[in-house]
Protein backbone atom coordinates (compact mmCIF):
# COMPACT_ATOMS: atom_id res chain seq x y z
CA UNK A 1 0.00 0.00 0.00
CA UNK A 2 1.10 3.56 -0.69
CA UNK A 3 0.62 4.58 2.93
CA UNK A 4 3.19 1.97 3.96
CA UNK A 5 5.62 3.11 1.26
CA UNK A 6 5.35 6.74 2.34
CA UNK A 7 5.68 5.96 6.04
CA UNK A 8 8.94 4.14 5.31
CA UNK A 9 10.67 7.41 4.39
CA UNK A 10 11.18 10.75 6.09
CA UNK A 11 10.81 13.94 4.08
CA UNK A 12 14.59 14.36 4.12
CA UNK A 13 15.02 10.84 2.73
CA UNK A 14 12.55 11.53 -0.07
CA UNK A 15 14.46 14.69 -1.02
CA UNK A 16 17.66 12.64 -1.04
CA UNK A 17 15.96 10.06 -3.28
CA UNK A 18 15.15 12.84 -5.76
CA UNK A 19 18.86 13.38 -6.25
CA UNK A 20 19.05 9.91 -7.79
CA UNK A 21 16.24 10.60 -10.28
CA UNK A 22 17.81 10.45 -13.75
CA UNK A 23 15.73 13.48 -14.78
CA UNK A 24 17.25 15.51 -11.95
CA UNK A 25 20.73 14.22 -12.76
CA UNK A 26 20.32 15.13 -16.44
CA UNK A 27 19.45 18.74 -15.58
CA UNK A 28 22.26 18.94 -13.03
CA UNK A 29 24.75 17.66 -15.61
CA UNK A 30 23.62 20.24 -18.18
CA UNK A 31 23.80 23.12 -15.71
CA UNK A 32 27.22 22.11 -14.37
CA UNK A 33 28.59 22.40 -17.91
CA UNK A 34 26.71 25.57 -18.89
CA UNK A 35 27.48 27.59 -15.73
CA UNK A 36 31.22 27.19 -16.29
CA UNK A 37 31.17 28.38 -19.91
CA UNK A 38 32.06 31.88 -21.04
CA UNK A 39 29.21 33.55 -22.92
CA UNK A 40 30.99 36.78 -23.73
CA UNK A 41 30.28 38.63 -20.53
CA UNK A 42 26.56 37.81 -20.37
CA UNK A 43 25.27 38.29 -16.82
CA UNK A 44 24.93 35.06 -14.84
CA UNK A 45 21.34 35.98 -13.99
CA UNK A 46 20.44 35.99 -17.70
CA UNK A 47 22.08 32.59 -18.19
CA UNK A 48 20.04 31.20 -15.28
CA UNK A 49 16.88 32.77 -16.68
CA UNK A 50 17.29 31.17 -20.11
CA UNK A 51 18.21 27.75 -18.69
CA UNK A 52 15.12 27.64 -16.46
CA UNK A 53 12.82 28.92 -19.20
CA UNK A 54 14.15 26.15 -21.42
CA UNK A 55 13.21 23.58 -18.79
CA UNK A 56 9.68 24.96 -18.57
CA UNK A 57 9.24 24.91 -22.35
CA UNK A 58 10.48 21.34 -22.59
CA UNK A 59 8.24 20.19 -19.74
CA UNK A 60 5.12 21.41 -21.51
CA UNK A 61 5.82 19.36 -24.64
CA UNK A 62 7.28 16.23 -23.02
CA UNK A 63 4.27 13.95 -23.27
CA UNK A 64 3.25 11.16 -25.64
CA UNK A 65 6.96 10.46 -26.07
CA UNK A 66 8.32 7.34 -27.71
CA UNK A 67 10.80 6.38 -24.99
CA UNK A 68 11.02 6.80 -21.23
CA UNK A 69 10.89 10.15 -19.47
CA UNK A 70 14.44 9.63 -18.27
CA UNK A 71 15.74 9.20 -21.82
CA UNK A 72 13.75 12.22 -22.96
CA UNK A 73 15.37 14.47 -20.35
CA UNK A 74 18.82 13.06 -20.91
CA UNK A 75 18.44 13.84 -24.61
CA UNK A 76 17.17 17.32 -23.78
CA UNK A 77 20.11 17.93 -21.43
CA UNK A 78 22.53 16.96 -24.21
CA UNK A 79 20.83 19.42 -26.57
CA UNK A 80 21.10 22.20 -23.99
CA UNK A 81 24.80 21.51 -23.69
CA UNK A 82 25.28 21.85 -27.43
CA UNK A 83 22.72 24.56 -28.33
CA UNK A 84 22.57 26.80 -25.26
CA UNK A 85 24.63 29.62 -26.76
CA UNK A 86 22.07 30.04 -29.55
CA UNK A 87 19.11 30.03 -27.16
CA UNK A 88 20.90 32.61 -25.04
CA UNK A 89 21.58 34.86 -28.03
CA UNK A 90 17.92 34.70 -29.08
CA UNK A 91 16.83 35.75 -25.60
CA UNK A 92 19.28 38.66 -25.42
CA UNK A 93 18.20 39.93 -28.85
CA UNK A 94 14.51 39.64 -27.94
CA UNK A 95 13.97 37.05 -30.65
CA UNK A 96 11.32 34.39 -30.30
CA UNK A 97 12.78 30.94 -29.76
CA UNK A 98 9.61 29.31 -31.07
CA UNK A 99 11.21 28.11 -34.32
CA UNK A 100 14.18 26.78 -32.43
CA UNK A 101 11.95 24.82 -30.03
CA UNK A 102 10.02 23.45 -32.97
CA UNK A 103 13.26 22.36 -34.60
CA UNK A 104 14.43 20.71 -31.39
CA UNK A 105 11.15 18.80 -31.23
CA UNK A 106 11.19 17.50 -34.80
CA UNK A 107 14.84 16.43 -34.54
CA UNK A 108 14.30 14.65 -31.25
CA UNK A 109 14.57 10.88 -31.26
CA UNK A 110 11.72 10.39 -28.80
CA UNK A 111 9.34 13.34 -29.04
CA UNK A 112 7.96 13.07 -32.55
CA UNK A 113 4.24 12.73 -31.82
CA UNK A 114 1.35 15.23 -31.74
CA UNK A 115 3.32 18.05 -33.37
CA UNK A 116 0.32 20.31 -33.93
CA UNK A 117 -0.80 20.23 -30.30
CA UNK A 118 2.74 20.76 -29.02
CA UNK A 119 3.34 23.62 -31.45
CA UNK A 120 0.16 25.28 -30.18
CA UNK A 121 1.47 25.01 -26.62
CA UNK A 122 4.77 26.60 -27.57
CA UNK A 123 2.92 29.48 -29.22
CA UNK A 124 0.70 30.03 -26.18
CA UNK A 125 3.65 30.19 -23.82
CA UNK A 126 5.67 32.45 -26.12
CA UNK A 127 2.77 34.96 -26.05
CA UNK A 128 2.56 34.98 -22.24
CA UNK A 129 4.75 37.25 -20.10
CA UNK A 130 6.47 35.11 -17.51
CA UNK A 131 7.92 36.61 -14.34
CA UNK A 132 11.58 36.20 -13.40
CA UNK A 133 12.75 32.69 -12.62
CA UNK A 134 14.12 33.58 -9.19
CA UNK A 135 10.68 34.95 -8.26
CA UNK A 136 9.06 31.73 -9.41
CA UNK A 137 11.40 29.60 -7.34
CA UNK A 138 10.37 31.50 -4.22
CA UNK A 139 6.73 31.42 -5.36
CA UNK A 140 6.13 28.15 -7.23
CA UNK A 141 2.37 28.48 -6.78
CA UNK A 142 2.60 31.60 -8.97
CA UNK A 143 4.36 29.58 -11.66
CA UNK A 144 1.66 26.90 -11.46
CA UNK A 145 -1.08 29.50 -11.81
CA UNK A 146 0.66 31.44 -14.58
CA UNK A 147 1.20 28.30 -16.65
CA UNK A 148 -2.47 27.49 -16.18
CA UNK A 149 -3.39 30.95 -17.49
CA UNK A 150 -0.98 30.66 -20.40
CA UNK A 151 -2.02 27.17 -21.49
CA UNK A 152 -5.81 27.50 -21.03
CA UNK A 153 -6.09 24.02 -19.53
CA UNK A 154 -7.31 22.77 -16.11
CA UNK A 155 -4.83 23.73 -13.41
CA UNK A 156 -4.41 20.09 -12.32
CA UNK A 157 -3.43 19.03 -15.86
CA UNK A 158 -0.45 16.67 -15.91
CA UNK A 159 1.90 18.87 -17.96
CA UNK A 160 1.22 21.98 -15.87
CA UNK A 161 2.04 20.18 -12.63
CA UNK A 162 4.97 18.33 -14.23
CA UNK A 163 6.43 21.63 -15.45
CA UNK A 164 6.46 22.95 -11.87
CA UNK A 165 8.20 19.79 -10.71
CA UNK A 166 10.93 19.93 -13.37
CA UNK A 167 11.36 23.66 -12.81
CA UNK A 168 11.88 22.92 -9.12
CA UNK A 169 14.49 20.30 -9.94
CA UNK A 170 16.36 22.71 -12.21
CA UNK A 171 16.05 25.72 -9.89
CA UNK A 172 17.47 23.65 -7.05
CA UNK A 173 20.76 23.21 -8.89
CA UNK A 174 20.80 26.65 -10.52
CA UNK A 175 20.21 28.65 -7.32
CA UNK A 176 22.05 26.12 -5.12
CA UNK A 177 19.35 26.05 -2.48
CA UNK A 178 16.41 23.78 -1.70
CA UNK A 179 12.84 25.06 -1.53
CA UNK A 180 10.10 22.45 -0.99
CA UNK A 181 7.30 22.18 -3.51
CA UNK A 182 4.05 23.85 -2.40
CA UNK A 183 1.43 21.58 -0.86
CA UNK A 184 -1.16 22.99 -3.26
CA UNK A 185 0.35 21.75 -6.54
CA UNK A 186 -1.24 18.49 -7.69
CA UNK A 187 0.56 15.30 -8.63
CA UNK A 188 1.10 14.86 -12.41
CA UNK A 189 -1.17 11.91 -13.20
CA UNK A 190 0.25 9.65 -15.90
CA UNK A 191 -0.03 5.96 -16.79
CA UNK A 192 2.61 5.07 -14.21
CA UNK A 193 0.67 6.76 -11.40
CA UNK A 194 -2.64 5.28 -12.60
CA UNK A 195 -1.18 1.78 -12.45
CA UNK A 196 0.24 2.38 -8.98
CA UNK A 197 -3.09 3.62 -7.61
CA UNK A 198 -5.00 0.83 -9.34
CA UNK A 199 -2.86 -1.69 -7.46
CA UNK A 200 -3.41 0.08 -4.13
CA UNK A 201 -7.02 1.25 -4.40
CA UNK A 202 -8.65 -0.44 -7.37
CA UNK A 203 -10.19 1.51 -10.29
CA UNK A 204 -10.00 5.27 -9.62
CA UNK A 205 -10.33 8.35 -11.83
CA UNK A 206 -7.57 10.91 -12.31
CA UNK A 207 -9.49 13.33 -10.11
CA UNK A 208 -9.71 10.71 -7.37
CA UNK A 209 -5.97 10.03 -7.65
CA UNK A 210 -5.25 13.72 -7.15
CA UNK A 211 -7.61 13.88 -4.17
CA UNK A 212 -6.13 10.75 -2.58
CA UNK A 213 -2.60 12.09 -3.08
CA UNK A 214 -3.60 15.34 -1.38
CA UNK A 215 -4.88 13.23 1.54
CA UNK A 216 -1.61 11.28 1.68
CA UNK A 217 0.27 14.57 1.51
CA UNK A 218 -1.71 16.02 4.39
CA UNK A 219 -1.17 12.93 6.54
CA UNK A 220 2.56 12.73 5.83
CA UNK A 221 3.24 16.50 5.48
CA UNK A 222 5.02 15.69 2.20
CA UNK A 223 3.86 17.76 -0.82
CA UNK A 224 2.34 15.82 -3.73
CA UNK A 225 5.22 16.62 -6.10
CA UNK A 226 7.70 15.12 -3.65
CA UNK A 227 5.48 12.05 -3.29
CA UNK A 228 5.54 11.78 -7.06
CA UNK A 229 9.33 11.57 -6.90
CA UNK A 230 9.11 8.78 -4.33
CA UNK A 231 6.60 6.89 -6.48
CA UNK A 232 8.76 7.44 -9.57
CA UNK A 233 12.06 6.25 -8.15
CA UNK A 234 10.78 3.55 -5.74
CA UNK A 235 7.84 2.25 -7.79
NORGI-V334954 format. One record per residue. N is the residue number from 1. BURIAL is # if it has 24 or more other C-alpha atoms within 12 Angstrom, else .. Layout:
# NORGI-V334954
((N BURIAL) (N BURIAL))
This chain:
# NORGI-V334954
((1 .) (2 #) (3 .) (4 .) (5 .) (6 #) (7 .) (8 .) (9 .) (10 .) (11 #) (12 .) (13 .) (14 #) (15 #) (16 .) (17 #) (18 #) (19 #) (20 .) (21 #) (22 #) (23 #) (24 #) (25 #) (26 #) (27 #) (28 #) (29 #) (30 #) (31 #) (32 .) (33 .) (34 #) (35 #) (36 .) (37 .) (38 .) (39 .) (40 .) (41 .) (42 .) (43 .) (44 .) (45 .) (46 #) (47 #) (48 #) (49 #) (50 #) (51 #) (52 #) (53 #) (54 #) (55 #) (56 #) (57 #) (58 #) (59 #) (60 #) (61 #) (62 #) (63 #) (64 .) (65 #) (66 .) (67 .) (68 .) (69 #) (70 #) (71 #) (72 #) (73 #) (74 #) (75 #) (76 #) (77 #) (78 #) (79 #) (80 #) (81 #) (82 .) (83 #) (84 #) (85 #) (86 #) (87 #) (88 #) (89 .) (90 .) (91 #) (92 .) (93 .) (94 .) (95 .) (96 .) (97 #) (98 #) (99 .) (100 #) (101 #) (102 #) (103 .) (104 #) (105 #) (106 .) (107 .) (108 #) (109 .) (110 #) (111 #) (112 #) (113 .) (114 .) (115 #) (116 .) (117 .) (118 #) (119 #) (120 .) (121 #) (122 #) (123 .) (124 #) (125 #) (126 #) (127 .) (128 .) (129 .) (130 #) (131 .) (132 .) (133 #) (134 #) (135 .) (136 #) (137 #) (138 .) (139 #) (140 #) (141 #) (142 #) (143 #) (144 #) (145 #) (146 #) (147 #) (148 #) (149 .) (150 #) (151 #) (152 .) (153 .) (154 .) (155 #) (156 #) (157 #) (158 #) (159 #) (160 #) (161 #) (162 #) (163 #) (164 #) (165 #) (166 #) (167 #) (168 #) (169 #) (170 #) (171 #) (172 #) (173 #) (174 #) (175 #) (176 .) (177 .) (178 .) (179 #) (180 #) (181 #) (182 #) (183 #) (184 #) (185 #) (186 #) (187 #) (188 #) (189 #) (190 #) (191 .) (192 .) (193 #) (194 #) (195 .) (196 #) (197 #) (198 .) (199 .) (200 .) (201 .) (202 .) (203 .) (204 .) (205 .) (206 #) (207 .) (208 .) (209 #) (210 #) (211 .) (212 #) (213 #) (214 #) (215 .) (216 #) (217 #) (218 .) (219 .) (220 #) (221 #) (222 #) (223 #) (224 #) (225 #) (226 #) (227 #) (228 #) (229 #) (230 #) (231 #) (232 #) (233 #) (234 .) (235 .))
